[in-house]
Amino acid sequence: IREEFRTSSGPSDSGGNPPSVTIHTWLEHFNKQKPRSFEKAIALVDAKNWISHMEKIFDVMGSTGTAEEQAKNF
């Protein structure tokens, strides 16, 4: 995801860097990860599993490195 942001085509700033990521762009990429929705938990493990799933998505989206390094976190 970060690689997509870094290499996205579009206008650059005066330093030649890609434009900064907006919340809309971030949410678009977040939703591509297909986060599970949470409605209720019958057992505590259900809630823990959902939290773990969300943390993995955030780790991947916030980590640096190659796509392979990011995938190791997932």
Gaussian input, Z-matrix of N, CA and C with variables (Angstrom, degrees):
# hf/3-21g

backbone

0 1
 N
 C     1     B1
 C     2     B2     1     A1
 N     3     B3     2     A2     1     D1
 C     4     B4     3     A3     2     D2
 C     5     B5     4     A4     3     D3
 N     6     B6     5     A5     4     D4
 C     7     B7     6     A6     5     D5
 C     8     B8     7     A7     6     D6
 N     9     B9     8     A8     7     D7
 C    10    B10     9     A9     8     D8
 C    11    B11    10    A10     9     D9
 N    12    B12    11    A11    10    D10
 C    13    B13    12    A12    11    D11
 C    14    B14    13    A13    12    D12
 N    15    B15    14    A14    13    D13
 C    16    B16    15    A15    14    D14
 C    17    B17    16    A16    15    D15
 N    18    B18    17    A17    16    D16
 C    19    B19    18    A18    17    D17
 C    20    B20    19    A19    18    D18
 N    21    B21    20    A20    19    D19
 C    22    B22    21    A21    20    D20
 C    23    B23    22    A22    21    D21
 N    24    B24    23    A23    22    D22
 C    25    B25    24    A24    23    D23
 C    26    B26    25    A25    24    D24
 N    27    B27    26    A26    25    D25
 C    28    B28    27    A27    26    D26
 C    29    B29    28    A28    27    D27
 N    30    B30    29    A29    28    D28
 C    31    B31    30    A30    29    D29
 C    32    B32    31    A31    30    D30
 N    33    B33    32    A32    31    D31
 C    34    B34    33    A33    32    D32
 C    35    B35    34    A34    33    D33
 N    36    B36    35    A35    34    D34
 C    37    B37    36    A36    35    D35
 C    38    B38    37    A37    36    D36
 N    39    B39    38    A38    37    D37
 C    40    B40    39    A39    38    D38
 C    41    B41    40    A40    39    D39
 N    42    B42    41    A41    40    D40
 C    43    B43    42    A42    41    D41
 C    44    B44    43    A43    42    D42
 N    45    B45    44    A44    43    D43
 C    46    B46    45    A45    44    D44
 C    47    B47    46    A46    45    D45
 N    48    B48    47    A47    46    D46
 C    49    B49    48    A48    47    D47
 C    50    B50    49    A49    48    D48
 N    51    B51    50    A50    49    D49
 C    52    B52    51    A51    50    D50
 C    53    B53    52    A52    51    D51
 N    54    B54    53    A53    52    D52
 C    55    B55    54    A54    53    D53
 C    56    B56    55    A55    54    D54
 N    57    B57    56    A56    55    D55
 C    58    B58    57    A57    56    D56
 C    59    B59    58    A58    57    D57
 N    60    B60    59    A59    58    D58
 C    61    B61    60    A60    59    D59
 C    62    B62    61    A61    60    D60
 N    63    B63    62    A62    61    D61
 C    64    B64    63    A63    62    D62
 C    65    B65    64    A64    63    D63
 N    66    B66    65    A65    64    D64
 C    67    B67    66    A66    65    D65
 C    68    B68    67    A67    66    D66
 N    69    B69    68    A68    67    D67
 C    70    B70    69    A69    68    D68
 C    71    B71    70    A70    69    D69
 N    72    B72    71    A71    70    D70
 C    73    B73    72    A72    71    D71
 C    74    B74    73    A73    72    D72
 N    75    B75    74    A74    73    D73
 C    76    B76    75    A75    74    D74
 C    77    B77    76    A76    75    D75
 N    78    B78    77    A77    76    D76
 C    79    B79    78    A78    77    D77
 C    80    B80    79    A79    78    D78
 N    81    B81    80    A80    79    D79
 C    82    B82    81    A81    80    D80
 C    83    B83    82    A82    81    D81
 N    84    B84    83    A83    82    D82
 C    85    B85    84    A84    83    D83
 C    86    B86    85    A85    84    D84
 N    87    B87    86    A86    85    D85
 C    88    B88    87    A87    86    D86
 C    89    B89    88    A88    87    D87
 N    90    B90    89    A89    88    D88
 C    91    B91    90    A90    89    D89
 C    92    B92    91    A91    90    D90
 N    93    B93    92    A92    91    D91
 C    94    B94    93    A93    92    D92
 C    95    B95    94    A94    93    D93
 N    96    B96    95    A95    94    D94
 C    97    B97    96    A96    95    D95
 C    98    B98    97    A97    96    D96
 N    99    B99    98    A98    97    D97
 C   100   B100    99    A99    98    D98
 C   101   B101   100   A100    99    D99
 N   102   B102   101   A101   100   D100
 C   103   B103   102   A102   101   D101
 C   104   B104   103   A103   102   D102
 N   105   B105   104   A104   103   D103
 C   106   B106   105   A105   104   D104
 C   107   B107   106   A106   105   D105
 N   108   B108   107   A107   106   D106
 C   109   B109   108   A108   107   D107
 C   110   B110   109   A109   108   D108
 N   111   B111   110   A110   109   D109
 C   112   B112   111   A111   110   D110
 C   113   B113   112   A112   111   D111
 N   114   B114   113   A113   112   D112
 C   115   B115   114   A114   113   D113
 C   116   B116   115   A115   114   D114
 N   117   B117   116   A116   115   D115
 C   118   B118   117   A117   116   D116
 C   119   B119   118   A118   117   D117
 N   120   B120   119   A119   118   D118
 C   121   B121   120   A120   119   D119
 C   122   B122   121   A121   120   D120
 N   123   B123   122   A122   121   D121
 C   124   B124   123   A123   122   D122
 C   125   B125   124   A124   123   D123
 N   126   B126   125   A125   124   D124
 C   127   B127   126   A126   125   D125
 C   128   B128   127   A127   126   D126
 N   129   B129   128   A128   127   D127
 C   130   B130   129   A129   128   D128
 C   131   B131   130   A130   129   D129
 N   132   B132   131   A131   130   D130
 C   133   B133   132   A132   131   D131
 C   134   B134   133   A133   132   D132
 N   135   B135   134   A134   133   D133
 C   136   B136   135   A135   134   D134
 C   137   B137   136   A136   135   D135
 N   138   B138   137   A137   136   D136
 C   139   B139   138   A138   137   D137
 C   140   B140   139   A139   138   D138
 N   141   B141   140   A140   139   D139
 C   142   B142   141   A141   140   D140
 C   143   B143   142   A142   141   D141
 N   144   B144   143   A143   142   D142
 C   145   B145   144   A144   143   D143
 C   146   B146   145   A145   144   D144
 N   147   B147   146   A146   145   D145
 C   148   B148   147   A147   146   D146
 C   149   B149   148   A148   147   D147
 N   150   B150   149   A149   148   D148
 C   151   B151   150   A150   149   D149
 C   152   B152   151   A151   150   D150
 N   153   B153   152   A152   151   D151
 C   154   B154   153   A153   152   D152
 C   155   B155   154   A154   153   D153
 N   156   B156   155   A155   154   D154
 C   157   B157   156   A156   155   D155
 C   158   B158   157   A157   156   D156
 N   159   B159   158   A158   157   D157
 C   160   B160   159   A159   158   D158
 C   161   B161   160   A160   159   D159
 N   162   B162   161   A161   160   D160
 C   163   B163   162   A162   161   D161
 C   164   B164   163   A163   162   D162
 N   165   B165   164   A164   163   D163
 C   166   B166   165   A165   164   D164
 C   167   B167   166   A166   165   D165
 N   168   B168   167   A167   166   D166
 C   169   B169   168   A168   167   D167
 C   170   B170   169   A169   168   D168
 N   171   B171   170   A170   169   D169
 C   172   B172   171   A171   170   D170
 C   173   B173   172   A172   171   D171
 N   174   B174   173   A173   172   D172
 C   175   B175   174   A174   173   D173
 C   176   B176   175   A175   174   D174
 N   177   B177   176   A176   175   D175
 C   178   B178   177   A177   176   D176
 C   179   B179   178   A178   177   D177
 N   180   B180   179   A179   178   D178
 C   181   B181   180   A180   179   D179
 C   182   B182   181   A181   180   D180
 N   183   B183   182   A182   181   D181
 C   184   B184   183   A183   182   D182
 C   185   B185   184   A184   183   D183
 N   186   B186   185   A185   184   D184
 C   187   B187   186   A186   185   D185
 C   188   B188   187   A187   186   D186
 N   189   B189   188   A188   187   D187
 C   190   B190   189   A189   188   D188
 C   191   B191   190   A190   189   D189
 N   192   B192   191   A191   190   D190
 C   193   B193   192   A192   191   D191
 C   194   B194   193   A193   192   D192
 N   195   B195   194   A194   193   D193
 C   196   B196   195   A195   194   D194
 C   197   B197   196   A196   195   D195
 N   198   B198   197   A197   196   D196
 C   199   B199   198   A198   197   D197
 C   200   B200   199   A199   198   D198
 N   201   B201   200   A200   199   D199
 C   202   B202   201   A201   200   D200
 C   203   B203   202   A202   201   D201
 N   204   B204   203   A203   202   D202
 C   205   B205   204   A204   203   D203
 C   206   B206   205   A205   204   D204
 N   207   B207   206   A206   205   D205
 C   208   B208   207   A207   206   D206
 C   209   B209   208   A208   207   D207
 N   210   B210   209   A209   208   D208
 C   211   B211   210   A210   209   D209
 C   212   B212   211   A211   210   D210
 N   213   B213   212   A212   211   D211
 C   214   B214   213   A213   212   D212
 C   215   B215   214   A214   213   D213
 N   216   B216   215   A215   214   D214
 C   217   B217   216   A216   215   D215
 C   218   B218   217   A217   216   D216
 N   219   B219   218   A218   217   D217
 C   220   B220   219   A219   218   D218
 C   221   B221   220   A220   219   D219

   B1=1.4510
   B2=1.5233
   B3=1.3158
   B4=1.4604
   B5=1.5218
   B6=1.3249
   B7=1.4633
   B8=1.5217
   B9=1.3315
   B10=1.4624
   B11=1.5177
   B12=1.3437
   B13=1.4540
   B14=1.5263
   B15=1.3296
   B16=1.4550
   B17=1.5160
   B18=1.3225
   B19=1.4591
   B20=1.5182
   B21=1.3208
   B22=1.4634
   B23=1.5165
   B24=1.3136
   B25=1.4549
   B26=1.5129
   B27=1.2541
   B28=1.4504
   B29=1.5059
   B30=1.3130
   B31=1.4543
   B32=1.5216
   B33=1.3105
   B34=1.4518
   B35=1.5107
   B36=1.3365
   B37=1.4530
   B38=1.5226
   B39=1.3157
   B40=1.4587
   B41=1.5218
   B42=1.3300
   B43=1.4587
   B44=1.5105
   B45=1.3197
   B46=1.4493
   B47=1.5182
   B48=1.3155
   B49=1.4601
   B50=1.5169
   B51=1.3483
   B52=1.4655
   B53=1.5268
   B54=1.3177
   B55=1.4596
   B56=1.5207
   B57=1.3259
   B58=1.4591
   B59=1.5283
   B60=1.3107
   B61=1.4590
   B62=1.5228
   B63=1.3079
   B64=1.4569
   B65=1.5186
   B66=1.2994
   B67=1.4613
   B68=1.5225
   B69=1.3158
   B70=1.4662
   B71=1.5286
   B72=1.3224
   B73=1.4640
   B74=1.5187
   B75=1.3362
   B76=1.4671
   B77=1.5251
   B78=1.3298
   B79=1.4673
   B80=1.5207
   B81=1.3168
   B82=1.4602
   B83=1.5280
   B84=1.3257
   B85=1.4606
   B86=1.5273
   B87=1.3195
   B88=1.4640
   B89=1.5247
   B90=1.3107
   B91=1.4668
   B92=1.5243
   B93=1.3213
   B94=1.4667
   B95=1.5261
   B96=1.3348
   B97=1.4649
   B98=1.5271
   B99=1.3212
   B100=1.4617
   B101=1.5334
   B102=1.3378
   B103=1.4633
   B104=1.5278
   B105=1.3060
   B106=1.4630
   B107=1.5247
   B108=1.3151
   B109=1.4577
   B110=1.5238
   B111=1.3076
   B112=1.4616
   B113=1.5145
   B114=1.3031
   B115=1.4557
   B116=1.5125
   B117=1.3280
   B118=1.4607
   B119=1.5208
   B120=1.3051
   B121=1.4591
   B122=1.5188
   B123=1.3138
   B124=1.4565
   B125=1.5217
   B126=1.3051
   B127=1.4630
   B128=1.5214
   B129=1.3129
   B130=1.4575
   B131=1.5262
   B132=1.3158
   B133=1.4647
   B134=1.5300
   B135=1.3196
   B136=1.4703
   B137=1.5276
   B138=1.3137
   B139=1.4666
   B140=1.5231
   B141=1.3251
   B142=1.4664
   B143=1.5250
   B144=1.3173
   B145=1.4653
   B146=1.5212
   B147=1.3350
   B148=1.4624
   B149=1.5312
   B150=1.3213
   B151=1.4663
   B152=1.5247
   B153=1.3185
   B154=1.4637
   B155=1.5296
   B156=1.3225
   B157=1.4714
   B158=1.5319
   B159=1.3165
   B160=1.4632
   B161=1.5278
   B162=1.3328
   B163=1.4600
   B164=1.5270
   B165=1.3247
   B166=1.4655
   B167=1.5269
   B168=1.3093
   B169=1.4684
   B170=1.5228
   B171=1.3337
   B172=1.4617
   B173=1.5243
   B174=1.3348
   B175=1.4669
   B176=1.5201
   B177=1.3171
   B178=1.4628
   B179=1.5227
   B180=1.3030
   B181=1.4647
   B182=1.5218
   B183=1.3187
   B184=1.4579
   B185=1.5092
   B186=1.3272
   B187=1.4546
   B188=1.5204
   B189=1.3160
   B190=1.4567
   B191=1.5184
   B192=1.2660
   B193=1.4545
   B194=1.5125
   B195=1.3121
   B196=1.4568
   B197=1.5196
   B198=1.3076
   B199=1.4658
   B200=1.5227
   B201=1.3348
   B202=1.4634
   B203=1.5212
   B204=1.3379
   B205=1.4594
   B206=1.5228
   B207=1.3169
   B208=1.4562
   B209=1.5161
   B210=1.3287
   B211=1.4637
   B212=1.5224
   B213=1.3188
   B214=1.4645
   B215=1.5248
   B216=1.3241
   B217=1.4638
   B218=1.5144
   B219=1.3215
   B220=1.4592
   B221=1.4954
   A1=109.49
   A2=115.98
   A3=118.00
   A4=110.64
   A5=116.38
   A6=120.30
   A7=110.05
   A8=117.00
   A9=120.21
   A10=110.32
   A11=116.99
   A12=120.33
   A13=109.80
   A14=115.65
   A15=120.84
   A16=111.78
   A17=116.75
   A18=119.90
   A19=113.37
   A20=116.93
   A21=118.82
   A22=110.37
   A23=114.24
   A24=118.00
   A25=107.90
   A26=115.58
   A27=120.41
   A28=108.90
   A29=116.38
   A30=119.26
   A31=111.38
   A32=115.36
   A33=121.39
   A34=108.83
   A35=114.90
   A36=117.32
   A37=108.05
   A38=117.85
   A39=120.41
   A40=112.46
   A41=117.91
   A42=120.97
   A43=112.95
   A44=118.25
   A45=121.32
   A46=113.75
   A47=116.95
   A48=120.91
   A49=110.44
   A50=117.07
   A51=118.35
   A52=110.07
   A53=117.45
   A54=119.94
   A55=110.49
   A56=115.74
   A57=119.62
   A58=109.84
   A59=115.25
   A60=121.62
   A61=109.10
   A62=116.39
   A63=120.64
   A64=108.93
   A65=117.21
   A66=121.23
   A67=110.37
   A68=116.89
   A69=120.14
   A70=110.95
   A71=115.86
   A72=120.13
   A73=110.29
   A74=116.08
   A75=120.68
   A76=110.29
   A77=117.18
   A78=120.56
   A79=111.83
   A80=116.74
   A81=120.14
   A82=110.23
   A83=116.29
   A84=120.31
   A85=111.18
   A86=117.14
   A87=121.11
   A88=110.19
   A89=116.91
   A90=120.56
   A91=112.35
   A92=117.84
   A93=120.66
   A94=111.32
   A95=116.86
   A96=121.02
   A97=111.80
   A98=116.09
   A99=123.58
   A100=112.35
   A101=116.20
   A102=118.71
   A103=110.72
   A104=115.03
   A105=119.61
   A106=108.92
   A107=116.02
   A108=118.99
   A109=108.10
   A110=115.99
   A111=121.41
   A112=107.94
   A113=116.22
   A114=120.55
   A115=111.77
   A116=116.16
   A117=119.67
   A118=108.61
   A119=114.65
   A120=120.46
   A121=107.77
   A122=115.03
   A123=119.51
   A124=109.12
   A125=115.78
   A126=121.19
   A127=108.95
   A128=115.88
   A129=121.11
   A130=111.40
   A131=116.59
   A132=120.32
   A133=111.32
   A134=118.18
   A135=121.08
   A136=110.68
   A137=116.34
   A138=121.00
   A139=110.44
   A140=116.84
   A141=120.35
   A142=111.23
   A143=116.83
   A144=120.29
   A145=111.33
   A146=116.91
   A147=120.32
   A148=110.29
   A149=116.21
   A150=120.24
   A151=110.08
   A152=116.79
   A153=121.09
   A154=111.03
   A155=116.26
   A156=121.27
   A157=110.59
   A158=116.95
   A159=120.55
   A160=111.04
   A161=117.19
   A162=120.23
   A163=111.11
   A164=116.94
   A165=119.96
   A166=110.75
   A167=116.48
   A168=119.82
   A169=110.13
   A170=117.06
   A171=120.08
   A172=111.37
   A173=117.16
   A174=119.91
   A175=110.68
   A176=116.69
   A177=120.51
   A178=110.36
   A179=117.26
   A180=120.14
   A181=112.00
   A182=116.62
   A183=119.31
   A184=114.39
   A185=117.42
   A186=118.97
   A187=110.87
   A188=114.45
   A189=119.96
   A190=108.58
   A191=116.27
   A192=120.64
   A193=111.02
   A194=114.12
   A195=120.17
   A196=110.45
   A197=115.54
   A198=120.22
   A199=110.34
   A200=117.38
   A201=120.57
   A202=111.01
   A203=117.45
   A204=120.82
   A205=110.51
   A206=116.54
   A207=120.11
   A208=110.75
   A209=117.22
   A210=120.92
   A211=111.37
   A212=117.98
   A213=120.68
   A214=110.61
   A215=116.88
   A216=120.64
   A217=111.96
   A218=116.52
   A219=120.99
   A220=109.10
   D1=-49.16
   D2=178.58
   D3=-60.02
   D4=-37.48
   D5=178.43
   D6=-62.32
   D7=-39.48
   D8=177.50
   D9=-61.87
   D10=-41.86
   D11=179.04
   D12=-63.55
   D13=-44.76
   D14=-175.02
   D15=-65.75
   D16=-37.47
   D17=-175.10
   D18=-101.92
   D19=8.16
   D20=-177.48
   D21=-61.61
   D22=141.79
   D23=177.23
   D24=-82.48
   D25=145.66
   D26=-178.53
   D27=155.12
   D28=178.84
   D29=-177.19
   D30=-64.87
   D31=141.34
   D32=176.78
   D33=-100.04
   D34=160.01
   D35=173.14
   D36=-78.91
   D37=-177.25
   D38=-174.94
   D39=-64.87
   D40=-19.54
   D41=179.01
   D42=-88.28
   D43=1.34
   D44=-179.73
   D45=85.08
   D46=6.73
   D47=179.57
   D48=-86.71
   D49=149.96
   D50=176.28
   D51=-64.71
   D52=156.71
   D53=-178.96
   D54=-63.08
   D55=153.49
   D56=179.83
   D57=-66.81
   D58=153.80
   D59=-177.82
   D60=-76.74
   D61=130.53
   D62=176.64
   D63=-92.79
   D64=165.64
   D65=178.05
   D66=-60.83
   D67=-34.17
   D68=-179.99
   D69=-65.34
   D70=-43.21
   D71=178.08
   D72=-65.33
   D73=-44.02
   D74=-179.99
   D75=-60.25
   D76=-45.64
   D77=179.85
   D78=-64.36
   D79=-36.73
   D80=177.62
   D81=-60.52
   D82=-46.09
   D83=179.52
   D84=-69.60
   D85=-36.60
   D86=176.93
   D87=-61.12
   D88=-45.74
   D89=-179.09
   D90=-66.45
   D91=-25.96
   D92=176.15
   D93=-66.23
   D94=-19.78
   D95=178.33
   D96=-78.87
   D97=-4.31
   D98=179.60
   D99=53.79
   D100=60.61
   D101=179.46
   D102=-64.50
   D103=140.22
   D104=178.33
   D105=-73.77
   D106=143.65
   D107=175.17
   D108=-86.20
   D109=156.83
   D110=179.96
   D111=-121.22
   D112=119.42
   D113=179.15
   D114=-113.62
   D115=-44.98
   D116=177.99
   D117=-160.57
   D118=160.18
   D119=177.24
   D120=-127.90
   D121=121.34
   D122=177.26
   D123=-77.87
   D124=-35.59
   D125=178.28
   D126=-125.13
   D127=154.69
   D128=-179.65
   D129=-57.70
   D130=-35.18
   D131=-179.19
   D132=-62.18
   D133=-30.67
   D134=177.29
   D135=-61.73
   D136=-45.20
   D137=179.04
   D138=-66.42
   D139=-42.38
   D140=179.99
   D141=-63.51
   D142=-39.78
   D143=178.77
   D144=-65.07
   D145=-39.21
   D146=178.59
   D147=-65.51
   D148=-44.00
   D149=178.84
   D150=-60.92
   D151=-43.80
   D152=178.87
   D153=-60.44
   D154=-43.23
   D155=178.23
   D156=-59.70
   D157=-46.77
   D158=-178.89
   D159=-66.31
   D160=-40.27
   D161=179.28
   D162=-62.02
   D163=-38.03
   D164=178.28
   D165=-63.09
   D166=-41.92
   D167=178.35
   D168=-62.55
   D169=-46.39
   D170=-179.91
   D171=-64.70
   D172=-37.59
   D173=177.47
   D174=-61.28
   D175=-45.82
   D176=-179.46
   D177=-64.74
   D178=-43.10
   D179=-177.72
   D180=-69.66
   D181=-28.93
   D182=-175.81
   D183=-100.15
   D184=-3.69
   D185=-176.44
   D186=-87.43
   D187=158.54
   D188=176.63
   D189=-106.13
   D190=169.24
   D191=178.53
   D192=111.83
   D193=-172.94
   D194=-178.42
   D195=-74.47
   D196=167.66
   D197=177.29
   D198=-61.01
   D199=-35.45
   D200=178.98
   D201=-65.76
   D202=-41.04
   D203=178.00
   D204=-64.97
   D205=-39.52
   D206=178.67
   D207=-66.88
   D208=-39.22
   D209=-178.78
   D210=-65.02
   D211=-28.95
   D212=177.49
   D213=-60.89
   D214=-32.61
   D215=178.30
   D216=-71.27
   D217=-24.39
   D218=-176.81
   D219=-92.53

